[in-house]
Amino acid sequence: MPETNRADRPANYITVILLAATAAFTAYQERYITLMTPPFLALFLAGTGISIWLASGISSRRLISLVLSIFMIEYFKEAIGVRAGLWSYNGNPGQFIFGIWSWVFAGLTTYTLATRIVIPGIRKLGLRLPRLMNSLMLSLLFASLLISLGPYRADAGSLFYAFYIILFSVGLFASFRLETHVFLGLVLMAWFVGYPSEYLGAINSGLWTFSHSPDNPPLFLLLGCWPLEIMAQYSLSAYLAGEHLNEYT
């Protein structure tokens, strides 16, 4: 943990607590709170706790940049998905800000687990691959998104494709600067956090509903969308904070 971040801890803790309080308020205001099951609540509380862990060893600039980057990207993603009919939210009609705050905590959790546990673990394996492999793997993820759309292909419009092309472009630019173990750690944790988040939110709790997937989150969302979004959030937050892409890893 960088020594220079000790002075940022109180502000970071307050930020995470305020975010959790805001999420709880929007859940109540938008009538999602009555839909939450104990497993989803446990997941949300775990995400809050992990975010507090993150707050203990990151600069305030990076934390705020992460929150802003995740919120912005997830807002556009959810608005596009709802408009295209890929999924719908089941609180007050037309309101899904609680969903955005949930994804903020999911993104913070992914970042924390990747930088604190998985990336250091991969580094210890001594795996060394050329950074060009990052770009190749990211291209495969983008291709998998397009291939696995299935019944959602008819609903996905030009805004959906344009959005993920932009995220892919951001990730592709960053991939040449990311160390391979950082890239792998982010992708693995995007999958690891993505499935339980989507399953408990949609299938278990019914906070949102997927148009063509009543029993499981759609494959394209987990396989391609989550890694592309996480990579863009990670890269954009580093740029906004003025920090190196491989910081804290």
MODELLER restraints for C-alpha pairs under 7 A, 6 or more apart:
rsr = mdl.restraints
at = mdl.atoms
rsr.add(forms.Gaussian(group=physical.xy_distance, feature=features.Distance(at['CA:1:A'], at['CA:57:A']), mean=5.31, stdev=0.5))
rsr.add(forms.Gaussian(group=physical.xy_distance, feature=features.Distance(at['CA:2:A'], at['CA:57:A']), mean=6.63, stdev=0.5))
rsr.add(forms.Gaussian(group=physical.xy_distance, feature=features.Distance(at['CA:5:A'], at['CA:57:A']), mean=6.03, stdev=0.5))
rsr.add(forms.Gaussian(group=physical.xy_distance, feature=features.Distance(at['CA:5:A'], at['CA:58:A']), mean=5.91, stdev=0.5))
rsr.add(forms.Gaussian(group=physical.xy_distance, feature=features.Distance(at['CA:5:A'], at['CA:59:A']), mean=5.32, stdev=0.5))
rsr.add(forms.Gaussian(group=physical.xy_distance, feature=features.Distance(at['CA:8:A'], at['CA:59:A']), mean=6.04, stdev=0.5))
rsr.add(forms.Gaussian(group=physical.xy_distance, feature=features.Distance(at['CA:8:A'], at['CA:60:A']), mean=5.66, stdev=0.5))
rsr.add(forms.Gaussian(group=physical.xy_distance, feature=features.Distance(at['CA:9:A'], at['CA:55:A']), mean=6.15, stdev=0.5))
rsr.add(forms.Gaussian(group=physical.xy_distance, feature=features.Distance(at['CA:9:A'], at['CA:56:A']), mean=5.33, stdev=0.5))
rsr.add(forms.Gaussian(group=physical.xy_distance, feature=features.Distance(at['CA:12:A'], at['CA:55:A']), mean=5.09, stdev=0.5))
rsr.add(forms.Gaussian(group=physical.xy_distance, feature=features.Distance(at['CA:12:A'], at['CA:60:A']), mean=5.96, stdev=0.5))
rsr.add(forms.Gaussian(group=physical.xy_distance, feature=features.Distance(at['CA:13:A'], at['CA:52:A']), mean=6.14, stdev=0.5))
rsr.add(forms.Gaussian(group=physical.xy_distance, feature=features.Distance(at['CA:13:A'], at['CA:55:A']), mean=5.91, stdev=0.5))
rsr.add(forms.Gaussian(group=physical.xy_distance, feature=features.Distance(at['CA:16:A'], at['CA:51:A']), mean=6.78, stdev=0.5))
rsr.add(forms.Gaussian(group=physical.xy_distance, feature=features.Distance(at['CA:16:A'], at['CA:52:A']), mean=6.38, stdev=0.5))
rsr.add(forms.Gaussian(group=physical.xy_distance, feature=features.Distance(at['CA:20:A'], at['CA:48:A']), mean=6.84, stdev=0.5))
rsr.add(forms.Gaussian(group=physical.xy_distance, feature=features.Distance(at['CA:23:A'], at['CA:98:A']), mean=5.77, stdev=0.5))
rsr.add(forms.Gaussian(group=physical.xy_distance, feature=features.Distance(at['CA:23:A'], at['CA:101:A']), mean=5.61, stdev=0.5))
rsr.add(forms.Gaussian(group=physical.xy_distance, feature=features.Distance(at['CA:26:A'], at['CA:97:A']), mean=6.80, stdev=0.5))
rsr.add(forms.Gaussian(group=physical.xy_distance, feature=features.Distance(at['CA:26:A'], at['CA:98:A']), mean=5.26, stdev=0.5))
rsr.add(forms.Gaussian(group=physical.xy_distance, feature=features.Distance(at['CA:27:A'], at['CA:33:A']), mean=5.10, stdev=0.5))
rsr.add(forms.Gaussian(group=physical.xy_distance, feature=features.Distance(at['CA:27:A'], at['CA:98:A']), mean=5.40, stdev=0.5))
rsr.add(forms.Gaussian(group=physical.xy_distance, feature=features.Distance(at['CA:30:A'], at['CA:91:A']), mean=5.60, stdev=0.5))
rsr.add(forms.Gaussian(group=physical.xy_distance, feature=features.Distance(at['CA:30:A'], at['CA:92:A']), mean=5.19, stdev=0.5))
rsr.add(forms.Gaussian(group=physical.xy_distance, feature=features.Distance(at['CA:30:A'], at['CA:95:A']), mean=6.42, stdev=0.5))
rsr.add(forms.Gaussian(group=physical.xy_distance, feature=features.Distance(at['CA:31:A'], at['CA:91:A']), mean=5.07, stdev=0.5))
rsr.add(forms.Gaussian(group=physical.xy_distance, feature=features.Distance(at['CA:31:A'], at['CA:92:A']), mean=6.05, stdev=0.5))
rsr.add(forms.Gaussian(group=physical.xy_distance, feature=features.Distance(at['CA:32:A'], at['CA:91:A']), mean=5.11, stdev=0.5))
rsr.add(forms.Gaussian(group=physical.xy_distance, feature=features.Distance(at['CA:32:A'], at['CA:207:A']), mean=6.44, stdev=0.5))
rsr.add(forms.Gaussian(group=physical.xy_distance, feature=features.Distance(at['CA:35:A'], at['CA:205:A']), mean=5.86, stdev=0.5))
rsr.add(forms.Gaussian(group=physical.xy_distance, feature=features.Distance(at['CA:35:A'], at['CA:206:A']), mean=6.62, stdev=0.5))
rsr.add(forms.Gaussian(group=physical.xy_distance, feature=features.Distance(at['CA:35:A'], at['CA:207:A']), mean=6.24, stdev=0.5))
rsr.add(forms.Gaussian(group=physical.xy_distance, feature=features.Distance(at['CA:36:A'], at['CA:205:A']), mean=5.31, stdev=0.5))
rsr.add(forms.Gaussian(group=physical.xy_distance, feature=features.Distance(at['CA:37:A'], at['CA:205:A']), mean=5.40, stdev=0.5))
rsr.add(forms.Gaussian(group=physical.xy_distance, feature=features.Distance(at['CA:39:A'], at['CA:200:A']), mean=6.87, stdev=0.5))
rsr.add(forms.Gaussian(group=physical.xy_distance, feature=features.Distance(at['CA:40:A'], at['CA:200:A']), mean=5.44, stdev=0.5))
rsr.add(forms.Gaussian(group=physical.xy_distance, feature=features.Distance(at['CA:40:A'], at['CA:201:A']), mean=6.41, stdev=0.5))
rsr.add(forms.Gaussian(group=physical.xy_distance, feature=features.Distance(at['CA:40:A'], at['CA:205:A']), mean=6.87, stdev=0.5))
rsr.add(forms.Gaussian(group=physical.xy_distance, feature=features.Distance(at['CA:47:A'], at['CA:105:A']), mean=5.76, stdev=0.5))
rsr.add(forms.Gaussian(group=physical.xy_distance, feature=features.Distance(at['CA:47:A'], at['CA:106:A']), mean=6.47, stdev=0.5))
rsr.add(forms.Gaussian(group=physical.xy_distance, feature=features.Distance(at['CA:47:A'], at['CA:109:A']), mean=5.68, stdev=0.5))
rsr.add(forms.Gaussian(group=physical.xy_distance, feature=features.Distance(at['CA:48:A'], at['CA:105:A']), mean=6.62, stdev=0.5))
rsr.add(forms.Gaussian(group=physical.xy_distance, feature=features.Distance(at['CA:50:A'], at['CA:109:A']), mean=5.92, stdev=0.5))
rsr.add(forms.Gaussian(group=physical.xy_distance, feature=features.Distance(at['CA:50:A'], at['CA:112:A']), mean=6.99, stdev=0.5))
rsr.add(forms.Gaussian(group=physical.xy_distance, feature=features.Distance(at['CA:51:A'], at['CA:108:A']), mean=5.92, stdev=0.5))
rsr.add(forms.Gaussian(group=physical.xy_distance, feature=features.Distance(at['CA:51:A'], at['CA:109:A']), mean=5.99, stdev=0.5))
rsr.add(forms.Gaussian(group=physical.xy_distance, feature=features.Distance(at['CA:54:A'], at['CA:112:A']), mean=5.66, stdev=0.5))
rsr.add(forms.Gaussian(group=physical.xy_distance, feature=features.Distance(at['CA:61:A'], at['CA:241:A']), mean=5.22, stdev=0.5))
rsr.add(forms.Gaussian(group=physical.xy_distance, feature=features.Distance(at['CA:62:A'], at['CA:237:A']), mean=6.35, stdev=0.5))
rsr.add(forms.Gaussian(group=physical.xy_distance, feature=features.Distance(at['CA:62:A'], at['CA:238:A']), mean=6.63, stdev=0.5))
rsr.add(forms.Gaussian(group=physical.xy_distance, feature=features.Distance(at['CA:62:A'], at['CA:241:A']), mean=5.09, stdev=0.5))
rsr.add(forms.Gaussian(group=physical.xy_distance, feature=features.Distance(at['CA:65:A'], at['CA:237:A']), mean=4.69, stdev=0.5))
rsr.add(forms.Gaussian(group=physical.xy_distance, feature=features.Distance(at['CA:65:A'], at['CA:240:A']), mean=5.94, stdev=0.5))
rsr.add(forms.Gaussian(group=physical.xy_distance, feature=features.Distance(at['CA:65:A'], at['CA:241:A']), mean=5.99, stdev=0.5))
rsr.add(forms.Gaussian(group=physical.xy_distance, feature=features.Distance(at['CA:66:A'], at['CA:233:A']), mean=6.71, stdev=0.5))
rsr.add(forms.Gaussian(group=physical.xy_distance, feature=features.Distance(at['CA:66:A'], at['CA:237:A']), mean=4.91, stdev=0.5))
rsr.add(forms.Gaussian(group=physical.xy_distance, feature=features.Distance(at['CA:67:A'], at['CA:104:A']), mean=6.28, stdev=0.5))
rsr.add(forms.Gaussian(group=physical.xy_distance, feature=features.Distance(at['CA:69:A'], at['CA:233:A']), mean=5.38, stdev=0.5))
rsr.add(forms.Gaussian(group=physical.xy_distance, feature=features.Distance(at['CA:69:A'], at['CA:236:A']), mean=6.40, stdev=0.5))
rsr.add(forms.Gaussian(group=physical.xy_distance, feature=features.Distance(at['CA:69:A'], at['CA:237:A']), mean=5.87, stdev=0.5))
rsr.add(forms.Gaussian(group=physical.xy_distance, feature=features.Distance(at['CA:70:A'], at['CA:104:A']), mean=5.60, stdev=0.5))
rsr.add(forms.Gaussian(group=physical.xy_distance, feature=features.Distance(at['CA:70:A'], at['CA:107:A']), mean=6.61, stdev=0.5))
rsr.add(forms.Gaussian(group=physical.xy_distance, feature=features.Distance(at['CA:70:A'], at['CA:233:A']), mean=5.61, stdev=0.5))
rsr.add(forms.Gaussian(group=physical.xy_distance, feature=features.Distance(at['CA:71:A'], at['CA:100:A']), mean=6.27, stdev=0.5))
rsr.add(forms.Gaussian(group=physical.xy_distance, feature=features.Distance(at['CA:71:A'], at['CA:104:A']), mean=5.97, stdev=0.5))
rsr.add(forms.Gaussian(group=physical.xy_distance, feature=features.Distance(at['CA:74:A'], at['CA:100:A']), mean=6.08, stdev=0.5))
rsr.add(forms.Gaussian(group=physical.xy_distance, feature=features.Distance(at['CA:74:A'], at['CA:103:A']), mean=6.92, stdev=0.5))
rsr.add(forms.Gaussian(group=physical.xy_distance, feature=features.Distance(at['CA:75:A'], at['CA:100:A']), mean=6.13, stdev=0.5))
rsr.add(forms.Gaussian(group=physical.xy_distance, feature=features.Distance(at['CA:80:A'], at['CA:159:A']), mean=6.71, stdev=0.5))
rsr.add(forms.Gaussian(group=physical.xy_distance, feature=features.Distance(at['CA:80:A'], at['CA:160:A']), mean=6.24, stdev=0.5))
rsr.add(forms.Gaussian(group=physical.xy_distance, feature=features.Distance(at['CA:81:A'], at['CA:87:A']), mean=6.09, stdev=0.5))
rsr.add(forms.Gaussian(group=physical.xy_distance, feature=features.Distance(at['CA:82:A'], at['CA:88:A']), mean=5.47, stdev=0.5))
rsr.add(forms.Gaussian(group=physical.xy_distance, feature=features.Distance(at['CA:84:A'], at['CA:155:A']), mean=5.73, stdev=0.5))
rsr.add(forms.Gaussian(group=physical.xy_distance, feature=features.Distance(at['CA:84:A'], at['CA:156:A']), mean=6.04, stdev=0.5))
rsr.add(forms.Gaussian(group=physical.xy_distance, feature=features.Distance(at['CA:84:A'], at['CA:157:A']), mean=6.63, stdev=0.5))
rsr.add(forms.Gaussian(group=physical.xy_distance, feature=features.Distance(at['CA:85:A'], at['CA:155:A']), mean=6.39, stdev=0.5))
rsr.add(forms.Gaussian(group=physical.xy_distance, feature=features.Distance(at['CA:85:A'], at['CA:211:A']), mean=6.93, stdev=0.5))
rsr.add(forms.Gaussian(group=physical.xy_distance, feature=features.Distance(at['CA:86:A'], at['CA:152:A']), mean=6.48, stdev=0.5))
rsr.add(forms.Gaussian(group=physical.xy_distance, feature=features.Distance(at['CA:86:A'], at['CA:155:A']), mean=6.44, stdev=0.5))
rsr.add(forms.Gaussian(group=physical.xy_distance, feature=features.Distance(at['CA:86:A'], at['CA:210:A']), mean=6.31, stdev=0.5))
rsr.add(forms.Gaussian(group=physical.xy_distance, feature=features.Distance(at['CA:86:A'], at['CA:211:A']), mean=5.58, stdev=0.5))
rsr.add(forms.Gaussian(group=physical.xy_distance, feature=features.Distance(at['CA:87:A'], at['CA:208:A']), mean=6.92, stdev=0.5))
rsr.add(forms.Gaussian(group=physical.xy_distance, feature=features.Distance(at['CA:87:A'], at['CA:209:A']), mean=5.44, stdev=0.5))
rsr.add(forms.Gaussian(group=physical.xy_distance, feature=features.Distance(at['CA:87:A'], at['CA:210:A']), mean=4.34, stdev=0.5))
rsr.add(forms.Gaussian(group=physical.xy_distance, feature=features.Distance(at['CA:87:A'], at['CA:211:A']), mean=5.26, stdev=0.5))
rsr.add(forms.Gaussian(group=physical.xy_distance, feature=features.Distance(at['CA:88:A'], at['CA:208:A']), mean=5.53, stdev=0.5))
rsr.add(forms.Gaussian(group=physical.xy_distance, feature=features.Distance(at['CA:88:A'], at['CA:209:A']), mean=5.33, stdev=0.5))
rsr.add(forms.Gaussian(group=physical.xy_distance, feature=features.Distance(at['CA:88:A'], at['CA:210:A']), mean=6.70, stdev=0.5))
rsr.add(forms.Gaussian(group=physical.xy_distance, feature=features.Distance(at['CA:89:A'], at['CA:96:A']), mean=6.37, stdev=0.5))
rsr.add(forms.Gaussian(group=physical.xy_distance, feature=features.Distance(at['CA:89:A'], at['CA:207:A']), mean=6.14, stdev=0.5))
rsr.add(forms.Gaussian(group=physical.xy_distance, feature=features.Distance(at['CA:89:A'], at['CA:208:A']), mean=4.16, stdev=0.5))
rsr.add(forms.Gaussian(group=physical.xy_distance, feature=features.Distance(at['CA:89:A'], at['CA:209:A']), mean=6.37, stdev=0.5))
rsr.add(forms.Gaussian(group=physical.xy_distance, feature=features.Distance(at['CA:90:A'], at['CA:207:A']), mean=5.51, stdev=0.5))
rsr.add(forms.Gaussian(group=physical.xy_distance, feature=features.Distance(at['CA:90:A'], at['CA:208:A']), mean=5.43, stdev=0.5))
rsr.add(forms.Gaussian(group=physical.xy_distance, feature=features.Distance(at['CA:91:A'], at['CA:207:A']), mean=6.99, stdev=0.5))
rsr.add(forms.Gaussian(group=physical.xy_distance, feature=features.Distance(at['CA:106:A'], at['CA:193:A']), mean=6.96, stdev=0.5))
rsr.add(forms.Gaussian(group=physical.xy_distance, feature=features.Distance(at['CA:107:A'], at['CA:230:A']), mean=6.82, stdev=0.5))
rsr.add(forms.Gaussian(group=physical.xy_distance, feature=features.Distance(at['CA:110:A'], at['CA:189:A']), mean=5.59, stdev=0.5))
rsr.add(forms.Gaussian(group=physical.xy_distance, feature=features.Distance(at['CA:110:A'], at['CA:190:A']), mean=6.09, stdev=0.5))
rsr.add(forms.Gaussian(group=physical.xy_distance, feature=features.Distance(at['CA:110:A'], at['CA:193:A']), mean=6.27, stdev=0.5))
rsr.add(forms.Gaussian(group=physical.xy_distance, feature=features.Distance(at['CA:113:A'], at['CA:189:A']), mean=6.94, stdev=0.5))
rsr.add(forms.Gaussian(group=physical.xy_distance, feature=features.Distance(at['CA:114:A'], at['CA:185:A']), mean=5.29, stdev=0.5))
rsr.add(forms.Gaussian(group=physical.xy_distance, feature=features.Distance(at['CA:114:A'], at['CA:186:A']), mean=5.64, stdev=0.5))
rsr.add(forms.Gaussian(group=physical.xy_distance, feature=features.Distance(at['CA:114:A'], at['CA:189:A']), mean=5.95, stdev=0.5))
rsr.add(forms.Gaussian(group=physical.xy_distance, feature=features.Distance(at['CA:115:A'], at['CA:248:A']), mean=6.32, stdev=0.5))
rsr.add(forms.Gaussian(group=physical.xy_distance, feature=features.Distance(at['CA:115:A'], at['CA:249:A']), mean=5.04, stdev=0.5))
rsr.add(forms.Gaussian(group=physical.xy_distance, feature=features.Distance(at['CA:118:A'], at['CA:185:A']), mean=5.51, stdev=0.5))
rsr.add(forms.Gaussian(group=physical.xy_distance, feature=features.Distance(at['CA:119:A'], at['CA:181:A']), mean=5.77, stdev=0.5))
rsr.add(forms.Gaussian(group=physical.xy_distance, feature=features.Distance(at['CA:119:A'], at['CA:182:A']), mean=5.59, stdev=0.5))
rsr.add(forms.Gaussian(group=physical.xy_distance, feature=features.Distance(at['CA:119:A'], at['CA:185:A']), mean=4.92, stdev=0.5))
rsr.add(forms.Gaussian(group=physical.xy_distance, feature=features.Distance(at['CA:119:A'], at['CA:249:A']), mean=6.41, stdev=0.5))
rsr.add(forms.Gaussian(group=physical.xy_distance, feature=features.Distance(at['CA:120:A'], at['CA:249:A']), mean=6.58, stdev=0.5))
rsr.add(forms.Gaussian(group=physical.xy_distance, feature=features.Distance(at['CA:122:A'], at['CA:181:A']), mean=5.83, stdev=0.5))
rsr.add(forms.Gaussian(group=physical.xy_distance, feature=features.Distance(at['CA:123:A'], at['CA:181:A']), mean=6.02, stdev=0.5))
rsr.add(forms.Gaussian(group=physical.xy_distance, feature=features.Distance(at['CA:129:A'], at['CA:180:A']), mean=6.33, stdev=0.5))
rsr.add(forms.Gaussian(group=physical.xy_distance, feature=features.Distance(at['CA:131:A'], at['CA:175:A']), mean=6.97, stdev=0.5))
rsr.add(forms.Gaussian(group=physical.xy_distance, feature=features.Distance(at['CA:131:A'], at['CA:176:A']), mean=5.68, stdev=0.5))
rsr.add(forms.Gaussian(group=physical.xy_distance, feature=features.Distance(at['CA:131:A'], at['CA:179:A']), mean=6.59, stdev=0.5))
rsr.add(forms.Gaussian(group=physical.xy_distance, feature=features.Distance(at['CA:131:A'], at['CA:180:A']), mean=5.97, stdev=0.5))
rsr.add(forms.Gaussian(group=physical.xy_distance, feature=features.Distance(at['CA:132:A'], at['CA:176:A']), mean=6.54, stdev=0.5))
rsr.add(forms.Gaussian(group=physical.xy_distance, feature=features.Distance(at['CA:134:A'], at['CA:175:A']), mean=5.46, stdev=0.5))
rsr.add(forms.Gaussian(group=physical.xy_distance, feature=features.Distance(at['CA:134:A'], at['CA:180:A']), mean=6.38, stdev=0.5))
rsr.add(forms.Gaussian(group=physical.xy_distance, feature=features.Distance(at['CA:134:A'], at['CA:183:A']), mean=6.63, stdev=0.5))
rsr.add(forms.Gaussian(group=physical.xy_distance, feature=features.Distance(at['CA:135:A'], at['CA:172:A']), mean=5.76, stdev=0.5))
rsr.add(forms.Gaussian(group=physical.xy_distance, feature=features.Distance(at['CA:135:A'], at['CA:175:A']), mean=5.64, stdev=0.5))
rsr.add(forms.Gaussian(group=physical.xy_distance, feature=features.Distance(at['CA:135:A'], at['CA:176:A']), mean=6.98, stdev=0.5))
rsr.add(forms.Gaussian(group=physical.xy_distance, feature=features.Distance(at['CA:138:A'], at['CA:172:A']), mean=6.96, stdev=0.5))
rsr.add(forms.Gaussian(group=physical.xy_distance, feature=features.Distance(at['CA:141:A'], at['CA:223:A']), mean=6.88, stdev=0.5))
rsr.add(forms.Gaussian(group=physical.xy_distance, feature=features.Distance(at['CA:141:A'], at['CA:224:A']), mean=5.09, stdev=0.5))
rsr.add(forms.Gaussian(group=physical.xy_distance, feature=features.Distance(at['CA:142:A'], at['CA:168:A']), mean=6.92, stdev=0.5))
rsr.add(forms.Gaussian(group=physical.xy_distance, feature=features.Distance(at['CA:142:A'], at['CA:224:A']), mean=5.75, stdev=0.5))
rsr.add(forms.Gaussian(group=physical.xy_distance, feature=features.Distance(at['CA:144:A'], at['CA:223:A']), mean=6.86, stdev=0.5))
rsr.add(forms.Gaussian(group=physical.xy_distance, feature=features.Distance(at['CA:144:A'], at['CA:224:A']), mean=6.06, stdev=0.5))
rsr.add(forms.Gaussian(group=physical.xy_distance, feature=features.Distance(at['CA:145:A'], at['CA:220:A']), mean=4.67, stdev=0.5))
rsr.add(forms.Gaussian(group=physical.xy_distance, feature=features.Distance(at['CA:145:A'], at['CA:223:A']), mean=6.50, stdev=0.5))
rsr.add(forms.Gaussian(group=physical.xy_distance, feature=features.Distance(at['CA:145:A'], at['CA:224:A']), mean=4.48, stdev=0.5))
rsr.add(forms.Gaussian(group=physical.xy_distance, feature=features.Distance(at['CA:145:A'], at['CA:225:A']), mean=6.64, stdev=0.5))
rsr.add(forms.Gaussian(group=physical.xy_distance, feature=features.Distance(at['CA:148:A'], at['CA:219:A']), mean=6.27, stdev=0.5))
rsr.add(forms.Gaussian(group=physical.xy_distance, feature=features.Distance(at['CA:148:A'], at['CA:220:A']), mean=5.04, stdev=0.5))
rsr.add(forms.Gaussian(group=physical.xy_distance, feature=features.Distance(at['CA:149:A'], at['CA:220:A']), mean=5.37, stdev=0.5))
rsr.add(forms.Gaussian(group=physical.xy_distance, feature=features.Distance(at['CA:151:A'], at['CA:212:A']), mean=6.75, stdev=0.5))
rsr.add(forms.Gaussian(group=physical.xy_distance, feature=features.Distance(at['CA:167:A'], at['CA:228:A']), mean=6.11, stdev=0.5))
rsr.add(forms.Gaussian(group=physical.xy_distance, feature=features.Distance(at['CA:167:A'], at['CA:229:A']), mean=6.58, stdev=0.5))
rsr.add(forms.Gaussian(group=physical.xy_distance, feature=features.Distance(at['CA:167:A'], at['CA:232:A']), mean=5.81, stdev=0.5))
rsr.add(forms.Gaussian(group=physical.xy_distance, feature=features.Distance(at['CA:168:A'], at['CA:228:A']), mean=6.18, stdev=0.5))
rsr.add(forms.Gaussian(group=physical.xy_distance, feature=features.Distance(at['CA:170:A'], at['CA:232:A']), mean=5.94, stdev=0.5))
rsr.add(forms.Gaussian(group=physical.xy_distance, feature=features.Distance(at['CA:171:A'], at['CA:228:A']), mean=6.83, stdev=0.5))
rsr.add(forms.Gaussian(group=physical.xy_distance, feature=features.Distance(at['CA:171:A'], at['CA:231:A']), mean=5.66, stdev=0.5))
rsr.add(forms.Gaussian(group=physical.xy_distance, feature=features.Distance(at['CA:171:A'], at['CA:232:A']), mean=5.49, stdev=0.5))
rsr.add(forms.Gaussian(group=physical.xy_distance, feature=features.Distance(at['CA:174:A'], at['CA:235:A']), mean=6.42, stdev=0.5))
rsr.add(forms.Gaussian(group=physical.xy_distance, feature=features.Distance(at['CA:178:A'], at['CA:245:A']), mean=6.31, stdev=0.5))
rsr.add(forms.Gaussian(group=physical.xy_distance, feature=features.Distance(at['CA:178:A'], at['CA:246:A']), mean=6.33, stdev=0.5))
rsr.add(forms.Gaussian(group=physical.xy_distance, feature=features.Distance(at['CA:179:A'], at['CA:246:A']), mean=6.92, stdev=0.5))
rsr.add(forms.Gaussian(group=physical.xy_distance, feature=features.Distance(at['CA:187:A'], at['CA:227:A']), mean=5.24, stdev=0.5))
rsr.add(forms.Gaussian(group=physical.xy_distance, feature=features.Distance(at['CA:190:A'], at['CA:226:A']), mean=5.76, stdev=0.5))
rsr.add(forms.Gaussian(group=physical.xy_distance, feature=features.Distance(at['CA:190:A'], at['CA:227:A']), mean=5.35, stdev=0.5))
rsr.add(forms.Gaussian(group=physical.xy_distance, feature=features.Distance(at['CA:190:A'], at['CA:230:A']), mean=6.57, stdev=0.5))
rsr.add(forms.Gaussian(group=physical.xy_distance, feature=features.Distance(at['CA:191:A'], at['CA:222:A']), mean=6.35, stdev=0.5))
rsr.add(forms.Gaussian(group=physical.xy_distance, feature=features.Distance(at['CA:191:A'], at['CA:226:A']), mean=6.96, stdev=0.5))
rsr.add(forms.Gaussian(group=physical.xy_distance, feature=features.Distance(at['CA:194:A'], at['CA:222:A']), mean=6.18, stdev=0.5))
rsr.add(forms.Gaussian(group=physical.xy_distance, feature=features.Distance(at['CA:194:A'], at['CA:226:A']), mean=6.55, stdev=0.5))
rsr.add(forms.Gaussian(group=physical.xy_distance, feature=features.Distance(at['CA:195:A'], at['CA:222:A']), mean=6.54, stdev=0.5))
rsr.add(forms.Gaussian(group=physical.xy_distance, feature=features.Distance(at['CA:198:A'], at['CA:217:A']), mean=6.10, stdev=0.5))
rsr.add(forms.Gaussian(group=physical.xy_distance, feature=features.Distance(at['CA:199:A'], at['CA:216:A']), mean=6.42, stdev=0.5))
rsr.add(forms.Gaussian(group=physical.xy_distance, feature=features.Distance(at['CA:199:A'], at['CA:217:A']), mean=6.03, stdev=0.5))
rsr.add(forms.Gaussian(group=physical.xy_distance, feature=features.Distance(at['CA:201:A'], at['CA:207:A']), mean=5.53, stdev=0.5))
rsr.add(forms.Gaussian(group=physical.xy_distance, feature=features.Distance(at['CA:201:A'], at['CA:208:A']), mean=6.65, stdev=0.5))
rsr.add(forms.Gaussian(group=physical.xy_distance, feature=features.Distance(at['CA:202:A'], at['CA:208:A']), mean=4.88, stdev=0.5))
rsr.add(forms.Gaussian(group=physical.xy_distance, feature=features.Distance(at['CA:202:A'], at['CA:209:A']), mean=5.50, stdev=0.5))
rsr.add(forms.Gaussian(group=physical.xy_distance, feature=features.Distance(at['CA:203:A'], at['CA:214:A']), mean=6.90, stdev=0.5))
rsr.add(forms.Gaussian(group=physical.xy_distance, feature=features.Distance(at['CA:203:A'], at['CA:215:A']), mean=6.26, stdev=0.5))
rsr.add(forms.Gaussian(group=physical.xy_distance, feature=features.Distance(at['CA:203:A'], at['CA:216:A']), mean=6.63, stdev=0.5))
rsr.add(forms.Gaussian(group=physical.xy_distance, feature=features.Distance(at['CA:235:A'], at['CA:245:A']), mean=6.46, stdev=0.5))
rsr.add(forms.Gaussian(group=physical.xy_distance, feature=features.Distance(at['CA:238:A'], at['CA:244:A']), mean=6.25, stdev=0.5))
rsr.add(forms.Gaussian(group=physical.xy_distance, feature=features.Distance(at['CA:238:A'], at['CA:245:A']), mean=5.78, stdev=0.5))
